Amino acid sequence: MNIISRLINWYFTRNALPYWCILIIDYLIIIFCGYLAYYLFNGGDEVTKHFWPIFWDLCILLIPFTIAFRVFHTYSGIFRYSSFVDLGRIALAMILGSAIAFIGYKILPFQYNIFLQHYPRLILLLLFATSFMCAARVVVKTMYDLFRTGGYSKRIFIYGAQDGGVSLAKSIRNETPSRFTVKGFISPDNSLKGKWLLGLPVYGDDENIIDLMREQDVTTLMVSPLQTEHFREQEALINSLINADIKILMMPSSAKEWDGKSELNYNQLHEVDIEDLLPRDKIEVDMNAIGRQLNSSRILITGAAGSIGSEMVRQVAHFEPKEMILIDQAETPMHDIRRMMAEKFPNIPCHTIVASITNQTYMEDIFSRFRPEYVFHAAAYKHVPMMEDNPAMAVQNNIYGTRVIADLAVKYGTKKFVMISTDKAVNPTNVMGCSKRICEIYCQALDKNQTATQFVTTRFGNVLGSNGSVIPIFKEQIAQGGPVTVTHPDIIRYFMLIPEACKLVLEAGTMGKGGEIFVFDMGKPVRIADLAQRMITLSGAKNCKIQYTGLRDGEKLYEEVLNDAELTLPTKHPKIMVAKVREYNFEKVLQDEERLLQASYTYDDMGIVKIMKEIVPEFKSRQSKYEVLD
């Protein structure tokens, strides 16, 4: 037994047997099957009596079979990697070899062969030899599969059958050494329930999956990329898997989407983060239309080192603009952006400028030198509690900074100015949200006051993974053992991935004609307490509690996307709507902004916020010292 084990280990650790070894094995199989066929028709005594004549006749038959093996390259493959294609080639080679032998028997003067003279015997030889050759390859492949797993591979189910699931299973089977053993498929398509794929059973997702997995000692569920969206909607299944300590592997949210056709490497899948499980719809944009506008254009992006701005940089760069001008006041992140552009987009002229958008003279120098055709304005102070404590900075950076860039866009003939706003600008309850609403008002009024530049505003809610967002904070708190702090048990928020949000910004910027406020469909709201609990469960942390701390200054239980008095109109994109809002007189807007700016230099918080409330009457403070002004 030890000798056999060593022999198997020696064989499977070699690259492959030489072709002549495979050819000799196939020759021996044909000779053996020839004797077997003769024995079944004539008995053992006849085999003993005519042993050598049978042998020489079989050797003659090897000649046409060798020609057929050469035609179909049956000996060029590697036993351990045999596939159905290889088995098919063996069958075709045996048929061709028999046909060559039969034709040669008819036309050549040598007319004696105990197999070619007796067709049933030849057919039986053909069937036996084909079966034995195929069986030899299947046995070696099966032994190899067992050898490379070493008995320690994890048992898994694959969620999703057909193309995506089959591609995953094949990728897993081809890995050496194998870390996983596929034990079955789970299909949301119940028409496949009870069927078999790749020799594995297909279960419906309406069955008791947890019990099935426990019965077969399955510890992991791998989700096909083609079923990711559907899987996210199965909240009951996801919760039961998490509670049963079954690992879920799926494509990362940030990964490039698989097209369902190219080769799928399952190593792209990873153990899920909470971002991967949040329900959201697939977002598609007209990349060709965006490319036609941005290709060979000069693009300026403010806030280029921030969460949204840096993703805008990456997405815009793919359209190969003529020149990119990137502005941010954060030095180290801008250095990272410069390195990224040099590494990934070396052919695009790129200027990384460390500066504040409130520096009017420097901004004018930039516009006069580069004359940007498109401006994506992402620069802003965005943290609600920080701006509640620093309203002067919200005014000077968010409001005045936006005015500086917007005015220069008009002065230097920028074609389109796209401002990135927030859902907190709707019925604002905090300084940050109100400052962004004032920016919206200014851009809309300016759009109506000139014809050189089209001003477009985009509104959306929280983005996953942005600096200071709730998920990184929760992860840090869980890593420290808790507690996980949630402001209120009923607080809800809308979430969107940064790449998805930026795609919609580009799409809205493309379709905008000027003056619109585009609102993004953020999908289903998420209860933050549920989000925290699921993250705790996913992490496997024990005794990690949720602690409710109360709403922060300026915070509300839920975010709105539209003002009560506003209506929305659909666009060609199902995830983008146009908000119809009231119009403002530009001169009055400019006067109000200038009055507010001058007040900001007094650093009198109450005085500043009082003027903001006069400009935006729907601004009603919540959980804030400014409530007395209402």
N, C-alpha and C positions, 0 to 999 in steps of 0.2 A: 504493500500500500504506500509505503514511504517512497519507493522507487517511482511509482506512478505519479505521486504528488510532485516529485522533483522533475519528472519528465514534462508534466503539464506546466509547471512553473518555468522550465527552460523554454518551452515552445512559446508561451504567451509573452515572455519578456524579450523575445527576438523580434526583429522588424517584420519578417515574413519568411515562409519557406521559399526556396528557389523554385522556379517554374517547373523544372524537371521532376522535382519531388511530387508536385501535384499531378503531373502527367503520369508518373509511374503509379500513383494511387488510383487514378482513373483506369489505367490499363489493368491493374490487378482486379478492380471491381468488375470490369467487363469479362475477364477470364473466369472469375468466380461465378458470375451470373450465367455465363455460358454453360459451365458444368452443372449449375443448379437447374437451368432450363432442360438440359439433356437428361438429367436425373429424373425430373418430373414426368418426362414423356417415355423414357426407356428403362428406368430403374437403375439401382445401384450396380448390379452385375455388369450391365452394358457400359457404365461409366468406367468401371475398373478394366474391362476388356479393351475399350477403345480410348484409354486415357490420353495417350500421346497423339493419335490422329485428331482427337478433339482439340488438344492443345495447339497443334499446328494450324488447324482451321481457324481457331480463334485468333492466332497471331496474324493470319492473313486478313481477318476482319479488322484488326487494329489499324491497318493501313488507311482504309477509307475513313475510319473514325478519327484518325490523327489529322487527316485533311480537314474534316469538319470541325475538330477542336481548334485548329489553326484559324479557320474562317471566323468562328465565334469567340475566339480568345478565352476559352473556358479555363485555361490553366494560368492566365495572367492575373486573375483576381487573388484576393487574400481570404482564406477560409473564414477567419474570425469576423470579417466585415461583409460576409455574403448577404445578398438581398434577393428579393423576388426577381429582379432583373437578371441576376446571375443564374438563378434556378431556371428561368425561362430560356436562357442561352444554352444551358445543358440539354434541355429537352429538344430545342431546335437542332443542336449539333448531333444528337443521337438520331433524329429523323433524317437529317442530311447524310450522315454517315451510312445509314441503312440504305438510302436511295442510291448513293454512289456505289455501294457494294453490290446492290441488285443489278444496276446498269452494267457494272464491270463483269458480273457473272454472266450476263446475257451476251455481251459482245466479245469477251475474251475467249480464246480457244480452250483455256483451262475450265472445265465444266463441272468440277466436283467440289462441293462444300456441304458438309452435313447440316449446316444451318441455313444456307441459302437455298438448298434443295427442299427444305421443310419449313414453309412460311410460318406455321404456328410456333415452331421452336424459335425462329428469328424474332417474332413479335414478343414472345415471352422474355427472350434475352433483352430486347430493347426496353421493355417495361421494367424488368428487374434492375438493369444497369442504371437507367435514368433515376429510378427511385432511390437506389443505394447511393449514387453520387450526390443527389440532393440531400439525402438524409445525413451523409457524412458532413456536408457543409453546415447543415442546421445544427447537428450535434456539437460541432466545434464552436459555432457561434454561441450556442446556448452555454457551453462550458466557459467560454471566454467572458460572457456577460456575468456569470456567477463568479468567475475568478476576479474580474476587475472590481466588483463591488466589495469583495472581501467579506460579505455578510454584514457589513456595517452601514450600508446606505439607508437613508431615511425613506420611509414609505410615504408616498404622496398621492393625492387625488388632483386631477386637473379640472378646473372649472371652465367649461366651454369645450365643445367637441368640434368635429369637422376640421376646417382649415387651421384655425388658430391653435386648437388643442392638439391636433395631430402634429403640427410643426413643433410644438413644445416637447411632446413625447419623443419625437425623433431626435431632437437636439439633446435630450437627456440620455437617450440610449447610446448616442455616439460619443458621449463624454468618457474619458479615461483619466484617472479612475472615476467611476460613477459615484456621485454623492447621493443620488436619489433613485428610487425604484417606483415607477408609476404602477399603481394598483387599480386605477379606474378613472373614468371621466364622470363629471357631473354636468348635465346639459340643461339649460333653461328651456330648450326646445323639447317638449315632452314626446314629440313624435319619434325621437331617438331613444327614448327610455326602453330598456330591455335589449337594445342592440349591442353589438360588439365592434370595437375599433382597435386595430392593431393587436387583436387577441385579448382585449381588455373590455370589461363590462362598462356600459353607459347607464348611469343612474339619473333619474329626474331630480330637479332641485326642490320638488314637492315632497320627496321622501325624507325620512329621518336621517339626515346626513351625518349627524354627530354619532348616532349609534352605529351606522355603517362603518365610519372611520375607526371607531373604537374596536369594533369586532375584528378589523383587519390590521389593527395596530398602526393606523395611519396618523401621522403627527403634523402634516403640513398640507395646506391647500394652495396650489399654484393657479393663478388666474390668467387665462388667455388674454392678451392685449385686445383682441376683438370683442371680448365680453366685459371689459373693464367698466364701461358706463352702466351696463345692466347690473353688474355685481354691486356697484355702489348703492343702487336702489334697494337692495335686499337687506334692509336694516335688521330684520329679525334673524336672518341667517348669519350676518356679520356678528351680531351680539352673541349668538349662541356659540359661534366659533371662538370668539375671544374668551368667553366665559369658560369654555372647555379647554383653554390653553392650547388651541390648535393654531399654529403659525400660518399667516397669510402672506404669500409672496405675489407681488404684482408689479407692473411697470411703474416706475417713479412718475409722479405728476409732471416733473420737469423734463422727462425724456421725450425725444422726438417720436412722434406717433408712428407706429408700425403700419405699413401699407397693406398688410395681409398677403403679400405676394413674395417679397424678398425673404432671404433666409433669416430665420429668427433664432437668435442666440439667447437661451433662457437665462444666461448670466446677467442679462440686462435687468432682470427682475430682482426685487429686493424685498426684505421684510417691511411690511407696510408702516408708514407713518400716518399720523392722523390726517394729514393733508390728502393722502391718497383715498381716504374713505369718505370724505365729505361729498355729499351728493351734488352733482353739477352736470349740466348738459354739455354736449360736445359743441365747441365753437368753431365755426368755419368762416373764413373771410375771403374776399376776392383779392388774392395776392397779386394777380396780374394787373388789376386796376391800380393797386397801391404802387406796384413797381413802375407802371407807366408814368406816374406823377413824380416819384422820388428818384428814379434812375437818372443819373447825370445832372442832378440838381445840387445846389449848395444848401446844406441842412444845418440849422443851429438848434441845439438842445440845451436848455437851462436845467439845473439840478441834475446834471448828467452823471453824478457819482452816487445818487440816491437809489433807492430800491426800484422805483418806477423809471427814473431817468436812465439808469444803467441798462435796464432791459430794453428801453427805447433805443439806446445806442446800438445794442446788439442786433435788434430786429431791423432797424433802418440800414445798418451797414450791409446786410444781406442783399439789399437792392442796388448796391454799388453806386452810391451817390457820387457826384463829382468832387465834393469836398464836405467835410464835417467839422463844425465848430462846436466844441463841448465846453460848457461853463459850469463851474461849481466852486463854492468857497472852501470845501473840505479838501485839504491838500493831499493827505495820504490816500483816501479813496480815489482821487483824481489820478494819482500816480498809478494805482492799480488799473484804472481805465486805460491810461496811456499804454501800459504794458500789454493789456488784453488786445487793444487795437493793433499794436505793432506785431503781435504774435498771430492773430487770427485774420486780420484784414490789412496786411502790409501794403497793399496796392491802393488803398484809399487815403488820400491826403487828409490828415486829421490834426486839428489844433486843440490841445487840451489847455484850457485857460483857468487858472485859479483866481477867482474874483467874485465879489458880491454883485448881484444884479442891481443893487441900490447905488452902485458907483456909476452915476450917470455919464460922467466924462469918459470913463474907460469903456462903458458899454457903447457909447457913440463911436469911439475909435474902432471898436470891433466891427460894428455894423458898417461903418464907412469903408473899412478895409476889405471885408469879406462879402458884403451885400448878400446875405442869406435869402434864398427864395422861399424856404419853409422854416418856420419856427415852431418847435414843440416846447411849451413852457411848463416844466414840471417842478421848478424850484419853489419851495414854500416851507415854512415852519408848519408842522402838521400835528404835533402832539397836544391834545386838548388840555390836560392839566398845566403844561408848561406855558401855553399861551394865555390861560386864565390868570396866571401870575405875572405875565409879561405882555400886556396888551400893546404897549408901545412898540415892541418888536414885531408883533403881528401886523401892526399898521405899516411900519417902515419896511419890513421885508416882504410880506405877502402883498399888501395893497400898493404901496409905492413902487416896490420892485416890479410888479406886474405892469404898472403904468409906464415905467421907464422902458421896458422891453416892448410893450405894445406901441407906444408913441414912436420909437425908433423903427419898428417894423413898417409903420406907415410912411415915415420920413424917407426910408431907403428902399421903398418899393417891394417889400416882401409880399409874395403872392398869397400865402396863407399862414395864419397864426392859430395854432391849436393850444388852448389852455386846458390843463388837467385840473378839474375841480373835485368836489367830494359830495357825498350824500349828506354830509353834515351842514352843507350850505342851505338845505331845505328846512324851513322853519327852525333856524339855528337856535340852539340853547347854550352856546358857548362862543367865546371870542374867536377861536380858530374858525369855526363854521361861518360866523358872520363875516370874518375877513375875506373868506373865499367867496361868499355871496356878493360882497362889494366888488371883488375882482370880476365876477361874472357880469355885474351891472355895467362896469366900466367898459369891458370888452364889447358888450352888446351895443351900448350907446355909441362907442367909437366906430363900430362897424357901420352904423347908420349915418355917421357924420362924414364919411369919406368913401372913396371907391377904389383906392389903391390896393387895399389888403382885405382879405376875407377872414373874419374872426369867428372861430368855432370853439365852443366849450364842450367838454365831456365831463359827465358826472358818474362816479361809481363809488362803491363802499370799500370795505376793508380788503386788503390783498394779503394772501398768505405768504409768510416769509419776509414781509417787509420789516425794516428796522423798527424795533419796539412793539411789534404786533404781539397779540396775546399768546400765540402758540409757542414761540421761543421762550417767553417768560414762563409759561406752564412747564415746559421741558426742564428748564433750569430749576424750578421749584421742586419738581418730582425727583430730579437727580439728587437734590439736597434732603430728600425724605419728607418734603411737605412742610407746612400745609400749602395747598394750591389755593390762591386767593382769587375769589370771584366777587365782583362788587354786589351782585343781587341775584337771587335765585331765578328771577324771571327775565333777566336781560337777554336780548337776542341781537344777533348781528348777521349781516350778509357777508359772504366771503367769495373771493375770486382769486385765481392764481395770477401772479404777476404777468407771465407771458400771455395769458388769455386777455387780461385787461389791456395790455399794450397792443395786442392785435386789434381789439375793438377801437382803441384810440386811433390807430392808423386807418382803420376802415371808416370811422366817423370823419376823420380829417379829410379823407378822400372824397366822401360823398357830400360834405358840407359846402354850401354856397355862400355862407356868411351870415352871422347873426343867430345861428341855431345854438341851443343847448341840447346836446345829445345825452340821453339817459340810458344807461346799460341795464339790461335785465340781469339781476344778480342771482336769479334762481331762488331756491328755498332758503329762508332764514334759519340760522342755527342757534339753538339755546346754548349759551356759553357754559352753563353748569353741566349740561349733557356732554359737551365737548371736553370739559375738564375730566369728567368721570371716565369717559372712553379712553382718554390719554393715559390716565392712571392705570386702567385695566390693561391696555396694550403694553405698557412699560413693565408690567409684572410686579410693580411696587406693592409692598404690603404695608398696611396701616397708614397709608397716605390719605389724609383727610382734605376735604374742601372747606375752606373758611370764607364766610361772606363778610365783606368789609364795608359795605355800603357804597352807594353811588359816589363817584368822584365829582369834583367841581366841574360843572358844565355838562355832565354826562346824562343821557336819557336812556330809558329802557330799550327803546327801539329806534332805529334810524329810518327816516323817510327818504324817498327818492324824489317825490314831487311835492310842491307846495299845494295846500288845499285848493287854492284858486287856479291852479294850473291844470292844463289838459295835455294829453300826449297824442301824437300822431305817429302811425307806423312808418317805417322806412323799408327799403328792400331787404334789409337784414333783420331777421326775426328777433335778435337780441338787442337791437338798437332802436330807440324811439326818440322823437323830437318833442321837447317840452315847449308848449306855447306859453310864454310868460309876458307880463306887461312890459311896455317899452318906456324908456326914460329919456329925458332931454339931456343931451350931452353937456351943454353949458352948466346945467344944474348939477349934474353928476360930477363934473370937474371942480366946481366950487365946493361941493361937499367933501370931496377927497382932499382938496387943498386945506380946508378947514381942519379936517381930521389929522392930516399930516402935521400941521403946525401944533395941534394939541398934543401929538405924540412926543414932541420934544420937551413938553413940560413934565412928562413921566408921571402925570396924575392919573392913576388907573381909573378912578371913578369918572373923571372928566372925559377921558378918552372913550370909555365904554358908553357913556351917556350920548355922545355924538354918534357912535356906531348904531345905537338903538334908534336914533332919529333918522338915520339913513335907511336902516332896515327895520321897519316897524314890527315885523313878525319875529324879531329877535327877542325871545323871552328866556332869561337865564334860569337854569335849573341847578340846584345844589351849589349855589354860588353866592358870593358876597354881593354880586351885582343885582341880585333879585330885588333889592330895595329900590333900584332905578325903574322897575317895571310898575 
